[in-house]
Amino acid sequence: MSKLSIFSEIWIYMKIRKKWWLAPIFIFLFLLGFIIIFAEGSALAPFIYTLF
C-alpha cells in the first residue's frame, strides 16, 4: 500500500458519507504537524513552543 492511500481513503469517506465538516479538522492537524516538524530544527522553535 502507498503511504498516500490514507489520504485517498479519507477523501473517499468524506465524499461518500458527506462528512465535509471533517475537512477543516484534517487540514488543521496536517498544518500543525507540518509546523512542528519544520520548527523542530530551526531557530523558530522557541517562538513556536511559546504558543503551546
TORKOL-4160 file (C-alpha; in steps of 0.2 Angstrom, whole numbers, padded with zeros to 4 digits, m for minus):
52
<pt num="1" X="0000" Y="0000" Z="0000"/>
<pt num="2" X="0006" Y="0018" Z="m0004"/>
<pt num="3" X="0009" Y="0030" Z="0010"/>
<pt num="4" X="m0003" Y="0042" Z="0002"/>
<pt num="5" X="m0018" Y="0029" Z="0002"/>
<pt num="6" X="m0023" Y="0035" Z="0019"/>
<pt num="7" X="m0027" Y="0052" Z="0011"/>
<pt num="8" X="m0037" Y="0045" Z="m0003"/>
<pt num="9" X="m0047" Y="0034" Z="0009"/>
<pt num="10" X="m0051" Y="0049" Z="0020"/>
<pt num="11" X="m0056" Y="0059" Z="0004"/>
<pt num="12" X="m0067" Y="0044" Z="m0002"/>
<pt num="13" X="m0075" Y="0043" Z="0016"/>
<pt num="14" X="m0079" Y="0061" Z="0017"/>
<pt num="15" X="m0086" Y="0061" Z="m0001"/>
<pt num="16" X="m0097" Y="0046" Z="0001"/>
<pt num="17" X="m0103" Y="0050" Z="0019"/>
<pt num="18" X="m0105" Y="0068" Z="0016"/>
<pt num="19" X="m0094" Y="0072" Z="0031"/>
<pt num="20" X="m0087" Y="0089" Z="0024"/>
<pt num="21" X="m0086" Y="0096" Z="0042"/>
<pt num="22" X="m0071" Y="0084" Z="0044"/>
<pt num="23" X="m0060" Y="0093" Z="0031"/>
<pt num="24" X="m0055" Y="0109" Z="0041"/>
<pt num="25" X="m0050" Y="0097" Z="0056"/>
<pt num="26" X="m0039" Y="0087" Z="0045"/>
<pt num="27" X="m0032" Y="0102" Z="0037"/>
<pt num="28" X="m0028" Y="0110" Z="0054"/>
<pt num="29" X="m0020" Y="0094" Z="0060"/>
<pt num="30" X="m0009" Y="0092" Z="0045"/>
<pt num="31" X="m0003" Y="0110" Z="0046"/>
<pt num="32" X="0000" Y="0109" Z="0064"/>
<pt num="33" X="0010" Y="0093" Z="0062"/>
<pt num="34" X="0020" Y="0102" Z="0047"/>
<pt num="35" X="0024" Y="0117" Z="0058"/>
<pt num="36" X="0030" Y="0106" Z="0072"/>
<pt num="37" X="0041" Y="0096" Z="0061"/>
<pt num="38" X="0048" Y="0111" Z="0052"/>
<pt num="39" X="0051" Y="0121" Z="0068"/>
<pt num="40" X="0060" Y="0107" Z="0077"/>
<pt num="41" X="0077" Y="0110" Z="0070"/>
<pt num="42" X="0076" Y="0129" Z="0066"/>
<pt num="43" X="0078" Y="0145" Z="0075"/>
<pt num="44" X="0059" Y="0147" Z="0076"/>
<pt num="45" X="0057" Y="0133" Z="0089"/>
<pt num="46" X="0057" Y="0145" Z="0104"/>
<pt num="47" X="0043" Y="0155" Z="0096"/>
<pt num="48" X="0033" Y="0141" Z="0091"/>
<pt num="49" X="0034" Y="0132" Z="0108"/>
<pt num="50" X="0028" Y="0148" Z="0117"/>
<pt num="51" X="0011" Y="0146" Z="0108"/>
<pt num="52" X="0008" Y="0130" Z="0116"/>
